[in-house]
Each structure stands twice: as C-alpha cells, then as structure tokens.
Amino acid sequence: MTMSIGQQIITIGVVVFGTMLTRFLPFILFPQNKPTPKYVQYLGKVLPSAVLGMLVIYCLKDVNILTGSHGVPELIAIVVIVVLHFWKKQMLISIAGGTIVYMLLVQLIFI
C-alpha cells in the first residue's frame, strides 16, 4: 500500500514539526537569562550513567551462561570496550571496537 502525495506531505510536515519542537523546546522552557532548575541539573548528572547501565543490562539480558558460548564473546567485548575507553577516551572508538570484536567472535570463533 503506497501513500498518496497528500499523505506524504502530511507525514513530512509532522516529522519536521516534531524535530523542530524537540530542538527548540529546551530553549523555550529554559531561557538563557534564567538559571537552570536544580532538578534539571540533577537529571543531567545522573541520567547518562543510568542510561548506560540500562543499555548494558539490556544487551546482556538474553545471555545464558549455561548454554552455547557461556557468555564468553560478550565478556570479551565488554573488556575490549572498557580497555579502549580508558586508553583512548573516545566513545565512538570504544563502541565500534567492542562491536567489531563481538561480531568477529560470534561469526568466526564461537559459531
């Protein structure tokens, strides 16, 4: 089923509006001449760590140490990510390196 031209225009308009809203809303809610509320500062400090912790738990939720590769590829990839991050202090390198190591392990070694 294809969308008509009108539906495509409406869809693009809604996406543009949503993108603009999320880009401009923080500047409207928290203008530069007013101090940032304490709870927003608190969330800015704790949310990055909380989100990272949730991502780690989500990625490891289906690992069963009693079957298959016993979680060895995941453990090796986590060690690579930690070492790369402490060495280079570049998140992109850490994530890419860990992903590449994990994919090589599960595709070539732990079949």
C-alpha positions as CSV (number, residue, x, y, z in Angstrom):
1,M,0.0,0.0,0.0
2,T,1.5,3.3,-1.0
3,M,0.8,6.7,0.4
4,S,-0.7,9.4,-1.7
5,I,1.1,12.7,-2.3
6,G,-1.1,14.4,0.3
7,Q,-0.3,11.7,2.9
8,Q,3.4,12.1,2.1
9,I,3.3,15.8,2.6
10,I,1.4,15.5,5.9
11,T,3.9,12.9,7.1
12,I,6.9,15.1,6.2
13,G,5.2,18.0,7.9
14,V,4.6,16.1,11.1
15,V,8.2,14.9,11.2
16,V,9.6,18.4,10.6
17,F,7.3,19.8,13.3
18,G,8.3,17.1,15.8
19,T,12.0,17.6,15.0
20,M,11.7,21.4,15.4
21,L,9.7,21.1,18.6
22,T,12.4,18.8,20.2
23,R,15.1,21.2,19.1
24,F,13.5,24.4,20.2
25,L,11.6,23.4,23.3
26,P,14.6,23.4,25.7
27,F,15.5,26.9,24.7
28,I,11.8,28.0,25.2
29,L,11.5,26.2,28.6
30,F,14.9,27.2,29.9
31,P,15.9,30.6,28.6
32,Q,19.5,31.7,28.9
33,N,18.8,34.6,31.2
34,K,17.2,32.3,33.9
35,P,19.0,29.8,36.0
36,T,18.5,26.1,35.1
37,P,16.3,24.4,37.7
38,K,18.1,22.2,40.2
39,Y,16.2,19.1,39.2
40,V,17.2,19.5,35.6
41,Q,20.9,19.9,36.7
42,Y,20.5,16.7,38.8
43,L,19.0,14.8,35.9
44,G,21.9,16.0,33.7
45,K,24.3,14.4,36.2
46,V,22.6,11.1,36.9
47,L,20.8,10.2,33.6
48,P,23.9,9.4,31.5
49,S,25.1,6.8,33.9
50,A,21.6,5.4,34.4
51,V,21.0,5.1,30.6
52,L,24.4,3.4,30.1
53,G,23.6,0.9,32.9
54,M,20.2,0.1,31.3
55,L,21.9,-0.4,27.9
56,V,24.4,-2.8,29.4
57,I,21.6,-4.8,31.2
58,Y,19.5,-4.8,28.0
59,C,22.4,-6.1,25.9
60,L,23.2,-8.9,28.4
61,K,19.6,-9.9,29.3
62,D,19.5,-12.9,26.9
63,V,23.0,-14.2,27.7
64,N,22.7,-17.7,29.1
65,I,26.0,-18.7,30.8
66,L,24.8,-22.4,31.0
67,T,24.4,-22.9,27.2
68,G,26.2,-22.1,24.0
69,S,29.3,-20.0,24.3
70,H,28.6,-19.3,28.0
71,G,28.7,-15.5,27.5
72,V,32.4,-15.5,26.6
73,P,32.1,-13.3,23.5
74,E,30.0,-10.8,25.4
75,L,32.6,-10.7,28.3
76,I,35.5,-10.3,25.9
77,A,33.7,-7.5,24.0
78,I,32.9,-5.7,27.3
79,V,36.6,-5.9,28.3
80,V,37.6,-4.6,24.9
81,I,35.2,-1.7,25.3
82,V,36.4,-0.8,28.8
83,V,40.1,-1.0,27.8
84,L,39.6,1.1,24.6
85,H,37.6,3.7,26.5
86,F,40.2,4.1,29.3
87,W,43.0,4.1,26.7
88,K,41.6,6.4,24.0
89,K,38.8,8.1,25.9
90,Q,36.7,8.2,22.7
91,M,33.2,6.8,23.0
92,L,32.9,6.1,19.2
93,I,36.1,4.1,19.2
94,S,35.1,2.2,22.3
95,I,31.7,1.3,20.9
96,A,32.9,0.5,17.4
97,G,35.9,-1.6,18.7
98,G,33.7,-3.6,21.0
99,T,31.1,-4.2,18.3
100,I,33.7,-5.3,15.8
101,V,35.3,-7.7,18.3
102,Y,32.0,-9.1,19.3
103,M,30.8,-9.7,15.7
104,L,34.1,-11.3,14.8
105,L,33.9,-13.6,17.8
106,V,30.3,-14.8,17.2
107,Q,30.8,-15.1,13.4
108,L,34.2,-16.7,13.2
109,I,35.1,-18.3,16.5
110,F,32.0,-19.0,18.7
111,I,29.8,-20.5,15.9
